[in-house]
Amino acid sequence: MAWTTNEIAKHKDARKHPGGPGIILKYAGHDATSAFVPIHSPDAIQRNLSPSQCLGRLADTKGGEVDVQMGHTQDEMRVEREMKRRPPLNQILNLTDIEVPFYSAGTDDEVSLRENRRAFDRFSSIRVMRPVSICDPSTKILGYHSSLPIFVSGAAQAILGELNITRACGKANIIQMVCTTDSAAALPSQPLFFQLYKVTDTAASTKVVQEAEQLGYKAIALTVDAVVVGNRERDVKSLWVLEQQEGKNSGYDKSFGSSAVNRRNAFDSDLSWKETIPWLRSITKLPIILKGIQCVEDAMLAVEAGVEAILVSNHGGMCILMVWLSNSKDLGLMFPRRDVIKAVCLGSKAVGLGRPFLYALSAYGEAGVTKMLDVLHREITISMRLLGAASIRDLTPEMVERVDWEPVRQRNTKL
Ligand SMILES: Cc1cc2nc3c(=O)[nH]c(=O)nc-3n(C[C@H](O)[C@H](O)[C@H](O)COP(=O)(O)O)c2cc1C
C-alpha cells in the first residue's frame, strides 16, 4: 500500500507522534535512521506501535513509489563539519572548551540562562593555614556513594547514546539520573535515579514508575518545572534556518523549540501538592526527588509533603534559575557547575550537571565523558584545597560569603 505525504500528515497515528507529524513529514521518503536513533530508545517502536501500524511503503503525491534517499541532510552535514572542527580530546582543559551550541539554548531572551551563570560568581572566600595535602571530594547522595559531589542531571536527546554516559559514570562512581525518554543499562552495583515526566495518562506514568523500580532504579526524580515547555528561540531560529536551507516546509510549529514540539501534547500540566505527591508515594517505595523547585515557599511545601530531596532548578534557564537539593534534614542551595564547591558550602548535598555531559558525549562519546569527569575531579579538588577544605564535611556556610561590588566598597571604608 502506498501513501502520499498529505495522507500521512492527516493520518490520526501520525498526529499522535509526540514530536508532531512535522518531523515525520520532514523525513518522508528519506532514510530517517540518523534522526530517529539518537532520541528514541532502541525498543521505542516495539513499545509504542503495533505491527498493524506498519503502513507500507512511502509514495510521492503522484502515487509513484519514492526511493529511500541515502544522501546527507543539512543536519548531518552540519554535524560532520563540526566533528571535523573539534579540538583533540587532550586539548580540552575545562568544561567551556567542549560547549556545543545546540544544547546552550535557553528560553526566550535567555535572561534566566545568563543569570544562572552569573548568580553565583558573587560568592567567594578562601581560608588559609588548613592542612589539605590529603583531600577527599567523595560524598553520599541519598545514601549512595559518589566520588564527587555531582551527579548527571537527566538531559534527554543525548546524541551519541546515553549509554556512553552511563558507562563512563559507572567507572567513575558518579550517579546518573536517566530521563523518562532514555534507557540505560547500569554496571553491576551502579546506582541510577529515574527522571519522571508525569503525563496526563496517570496509568501510563504509574506503569513507567513501577517498571523503573523493578529495574532497580534507586530514586524517582519528578520534574515539576516543565509542565509547559519554554519557548527556545535559539532552537527555533536554527531549525528555521536549516529548513530554509533544505528548501522544505517541515510542518514544525515555529513558535516552539524542537523539544517543545516533542512534549507539549502529553505533559500533565495539572501537577499539585494535593494530588501528585500522594499518587507517587502510593505507587513506589523509592525516595522521591522534586526536580525544579525555585522558591523557599515551595521548598517548605516539599518538606511538608515528605519528599526525600529537592532539586532547585529552572531547567538550566530552559524553562523558566539555579538548583537546590535537600532531604528531610537539610536544605541547601545548588549552584551552576563551575560553582559546585560554593553550592556544597551553602548546604547542597550535590550539584546536578546536565549540558556538560551532553557536550562531552556529542563531541567525543564515552572518552569525552570520562575526560570531563577527570577535569571536574581536578577542578573540584583544587578548589577544595584552595578554599581550605580537606573533605566535603569541611565545606560549610562560613567558608563563603556574598561579595557585591558596592557593599565591598562600603565595607572597606568602615575598616
Ligand atoms: C538538551 C536537554 C535536554 C533535557 N532534558 C531533560 C529531561 O528530559 N528531563 C528533565 O527533567 N530535565 C531535562 N533537562 C534539564 C537538565 O536536567 C538540567 O536541569 C539543566 O540542563 C540544567 O543543568 P546544566 O546547566 O548543567 O545544563 C534537559 C536539558 C537539556 C540541555
Ligand as a Chemical Component Dictionary entry (heavy atoms), coordinates in Angstrom:
data_LIG
# 
_chem_comp.id                   LIG 
_chem_comp.type                 NON-POLYMER 
_chem_comp.pdbx_formal_charge   0 
_chem_comp.three_letter_code    LIG 
# 
loop_
_chem_comp_atom.comp_id 
_chem_comp_atom.atom_id 
_chem_comp_atom.alt_atom_id 
_chem_comp_atom.type_symbol 
_chem_comp_atom.charge 
_chem_comp_atom.model_Cartn_x 
_chem_comp_atom.model_Cartn_y 
_chem_comp_atom.model_Cartn_z 
_chem_comp_atom.pdbx_ordinal 
LIG C1  C1  C 0 19.028 19.061 25.805 1  
LIG C2  C2  C 0 18.487 18.994 27.184 2  
LIG C3  C3  C 0 17.506 18.063 27.477 3  
LIG C4  C4  C 0 16.964 17.998 28.765 4  
LIG N1  N1  N 0 16.029 17.045 29.025 5  
LIG C5  C5  C 0 15.504 16.962 30.261 6  
LIG C6  C6  C 0 14.539 15.957 30.550 7  
LIG O1  O1  O 0 14.173 15.170 29.690 8  
LIG N2  N2  N 0 14.035 15.914 31.812 9  
LIG C7  C7  C 0 14.416 16.804 32.796 10 
LIG O2  O2  O 0 13.925 16.726 33.916 11 
LIG N3  N3  N 0 15.364 17.744 32.560 12 
LIG C8  C8  C 0 15.904 17.849 31.318 13 
LIG N4  N4  N 0 16.857 18.803 31.061 14 
LIG C9  C9  C 0 17.294 19.726 32.155 15 
LIG C10 C10 C 0 18.562 19.207 32.856 16 
LIG O3  O3  O 0 18.266 18.104 33.702 17 
LIG C11 C11 C 0 19.196 20.292 33.760 18 
LIG O4  O4  O 0 18.251 20.652 34.759 19 
LIG C12 C12 C 0 19.585 21.548 33.010 20 
LIG O5  O5  O 0 20.222 21.228 31.810 21 
LIG C13 C13 C 0 20.475 22.459 33.887 22 
LIG O6  O6  O 0 21.764 21.926 34.097 23 
LIG P1  P1  P 0 23.045 22.465 33.223 24 
LIG O7  O7  O 0 23.099 23.967 33.393 25 
LIG O8  O8  O 0 24.228 21.736 33.832 26 
LIG O9  O9  O 0 22.767 22.092 31.820 27 
LIG C14 C14 C 0 17.419 18.888 29.782 28 
LIG C15 C15 C 0 18.435 19.807 29.488 29 
LIG C16 C16 C 0 18.975 19.856 28.206 30 
LIG C17 C17 C 0 20.074 20.860 27.935 31 
# 
loop_
_chem_comp_bond.comp_id 
_chem_comp_bond.atom_id_1 
_chem_comp_bond.atom_id_2 
_chem_comp_bond.value_order 
_chem_comp_bond.pdbx_ordinal 
LIG C1  C2  SING 1  
LIG C2  C3  SING 2  
LIG C2  C16 DOUB 3  
LIG C3  C4  DOUB 4  
LIG C4  N1  SING 5  
LIG C4  C14 SING 6  
LIG N1  C5  DOUB 7  
LIG C5  C6  SING 8  
LIG C5  C8  SING 9  
LIG C6  O1  DOUB 10 
LIG C6  N2  SING 11 
LIG N2  C7  SING 12 
LIG C7  O2  DOUB 13 
LIG C7  N3  SING 14 
LIG N3  C8  DOUB 15 
LIG C8  N4  SING 16 
LIG N4  C9  SING 17 
LIG N4  C14 SING 18 
LIG C9  C10 SING 19 
LIG C10 O3  SING 20 
LIG C10 C11 SING 21 
LIG C11 O4  SING 22 
LIG C11 C12 SING 23 
LIG C12 O5  SING 24 
LIG C12 C13 SING 25 
LIG C13 O6  SING 26 
LIG O6  P1  SING 27 
LIG P1  O7  DOUB 28 
LIG P1  O8  SING 29 
LIG P1  O9  SING 30 
LIG C14 C15 DOUB 31 
LIG C15 C16 SING 32 
LIG C16 C17 SING 33 
# 
